[in-house]
Amino acid sequence: MSVSIKSEREIALMREAGRILEKVLDHLGENLKAGMTTKDIDDLGYEMIRSYDCIPSFLDYRGYPASICVSVNDEVVHGIPSPKRKIREGDIVSLDAGVIYKGYHSDAARTFGIGEISNEAKNLIKVTRESFFEGIKFAKSHNHLGDISNAIGRYCNIRGYGVVRDLCGHGIGTSLHEDPEIPNYEVDKRGLTLRSGMTLAIEPMINIGTWEVYWMDDDWTVVTADGKLSAHYENTVLITDGEPEILSLTKPIKEELERAVWN
């Protein structure tokens, strides 16, 4: 395993990539509404990313045909936008996106509710978001990667949620996916020692029911095995000698946790 340590110059570029991505996701969340298609969302995201002279990280990555992953209800991740798929009142929609700024990637995801959603859906979105912040309490130099995984997994498991095991977070930098892999579930070994300058995409994917998932025939869209709802929350995080820096979130954590989860 080769985990890159970023220089101050690289960190500055990734910080800007994260700042731009936060604006993109905020804009998409503000404009999500019933009646629009998932392709409408992708088009809006592409236009905004390009307006910053950035490149969408996902477009054509390993053949993925869009700029924004749009996953609805029981779709966990990697939903492919379609002009035929309309967003409906009561849906929950996960948006996963990345931008490349001067050769450096950022990666982040949010789950939103459309109109009036069930309390069950609200709680899922809330716990998924909270689990990320539980995990990054341990995202500090000299701690271990497994400390992050265990905090996320434990927070969700004791609340009765299924923590996806087939997909993980990852390192990030000049490549979208770098070492190390970052499980969201509880692990036996503490694993890699964290060092200042590491940049990680930490991304809990949490289901109301079973943790088990399967891939649709398009070879991209991942759905829950039992058809129940799933939520996704992700940020690009910089490890420091003190508190971690969330590169794709500039607003205060308290404000982020208190945000409404519906539009």
Helices and strands as residue ranges (DSSP letters): H 8-31, H 38-51, E 55-56, G 61-63, E 68-72, E 75-77, E 92-101, E 104-113, H 119-135, G 136-138, H 145-157, E 162-163, E 169-171, E 178-182, E 199-202, E 205-207, E 213-215, E 222-224, E 230-232, E 235-238, E 245-246, H 253-258
